[in-house]
Amino acid sequence: MRQTKAKLLKALAVVILLQFFSGYGCTSSSNQASPLSQEQAQENANDPEVIKSRLEGRINEDSQLINPKLQEGMTRSYSDGTCTYTAEVAGTSYDITQSDSIVTPYIGTVKYDLNWYNGGERIENKVYIEANYAYQDGVWAFKQATRYTFLESESGWTPDTDPENVTWFNSLFQQ
């Protein structure tokens, strides 16, 4: 008899806890999402097409953000004078990879191809910015950017490691 009562009490406690954590018997106000809709939203956020679409949206937003800053330009002083460089985004491409992280399940790598100008004249060199994004809580968050130039003397694509340039290229992606 005691074992039966103990089992019943345990079962009752489990039911009460399940009801408490599931929100059974509770009503939600119209401006709060129900647990089911939050779950559906999370499932939707992890759908491969949604992930791809959100990165494409972020690329579009960032292209609109960085283009005016690139056109403002960057002035560099050299021993024989000063040059003001401007640029514009000429095209983009991207890759999405899955990571082992629960917090950041996907990593996006975006290549922003650039046309460079010096004093308004197009410079015939190959340059792009590679930006890294992390997909967190259904949103693509910018992490860092690196500028690459094609230097035949260096046998191919070389990252720009000049601290001043690194700071400037990363600042392009800040609001």
N, C-alpha and C positions, 0 to 999 in steps of 0.2 A: 504494500500500500504506500509506504514512504517513497519507494523508488518511482512509483507511478506519479505521485504528487510532484516529486522533484523533476521528472521528465516533463510534466505538464507546465510547471513553472518556467522551466528552461525554454520550452516551445513558445509559451506566451511572451517571454522576454524577447525572444528572437523576432516574433511577429511585431511586437511594439517597436523594437529598434528598426526593423525594416520599414514599417510605416513612417516612423519619424524621419529616417534618412531619404525615403522616396517621396515625401511630401504628401502621402495619402491623407485625404480628408482636409487638405489645405486648399485655399483658393489663392490664385495669384492675381495681382492687379493687372489692368490692361496694359500698363507700360513696362511690365517685367516679363521677360521671356520664361516660358515654362521649361522644366528640365528636358522635356522631349524636344522642344524646338532648339535648345542649346545643343543637344546631342546631334540633331539633324544638321545644324549649322556646322558643327565640328566635322561631321562626316563629309559635308559638302566642301569644306575647306581643304580636306585631304584628298579630294577627287583629282586625279591627274590633269584633267582638262581645266579645272578651276585653278590649280597651281600654275599651270602654263599661262592661262589667261591673266592671272594676277601679276605674273612676272612681266608679261607683255605690256600690261598697264603701267607697271612701275618703270619699265624702260621708256615708255612714251612720256611719262611725267618727268623722269630725270633728263631726257633729251631736251624737253622744254625748259628745264631748270638750268642745265649747263650751257646750252647754246648762247644765251645772252652773255653769260660770264666769259665764255670763250671768245666772243666777239669784242668784249671789252679789252681783252688782250693781256699780255704779260710783257713787261719791259725788262730787258737784260742788258747789262753793261759789259762791254768787252774792251780789250786794250785799244782797239781801233775805232771805238764808237759805241753807240747804243742802238739796239734793235727792239722794235715793238712787234711782237708776234700775236696774231689773232688766229682763230680757227673756227670751224663749224663741224657739226656731226654730219658725216656723209652717208652713214649707214650703220646698222647694228646687226649683230648675230648673238645667239646665246646658247648655253648648254645648262641643263638641270641634272644634277646628280643626287642620288639618295645617300644620306650619311647614316652612321650608326647611332647618332645622337637622338634622344627623345625630345630635347628642347629645340634642336634644329634638325628636323628630319630631311630637309633638302637644302642644297647649296646651289645658287645660281651664279654662273660666270657669264658676264656680258662683255662683248667686244664692241666698243664704240669706235668705228673708223672715222678718222679726222682728215679734213683738208686744212693745211696750214698756210698762213700768209705772213709775209714780212713786208710791212709798209704797203699793204694792199695787193702785193703781187704774190701769186700762188707759188709756194715752194714745192718743188717736185720731189717730195720724199714720202716714205711710207711711215705713218704714225697711227697708233691707236691707243685707246685707254681700255684697260681691262678692269672692270669693276666686279667686286665680289659681293654677293647678297646672301643673307641667311633667311630661310622661311621659318618664322616663329609666330605661333598663335595666329596662323592664317594670313600673315602679312610678310612681305619681302622687305627686310631691313638691310640698308646699305652697311657694308663693313669696311671696305677699303678699295682704293683705286691705284693702279700702276700704269704709267705711260711706257709704251714700247716703241722703239724706233728701229727701222731696218738699216743696219750698217753693214755694208759688204765687207769693210775692213775687220769687223768683229764677227764675221760669218753668220749673219742672220739677225733675228729679232733680239734686241737688247733692252732690258728694263732700265728706266731712268732712275738712278739712285741718288741724284743730287737732292740733298735735304730740302732746299728751297722749292724745287720743282715738286717733290713728293707732297709737301704741305699744300702747295697751290692746287695740284690735281685733286687731292682729297677734299679741299675746300669747295671745289666746284659742285659737289653733291650735297652740300649743306644748305639748308633753307636760309 
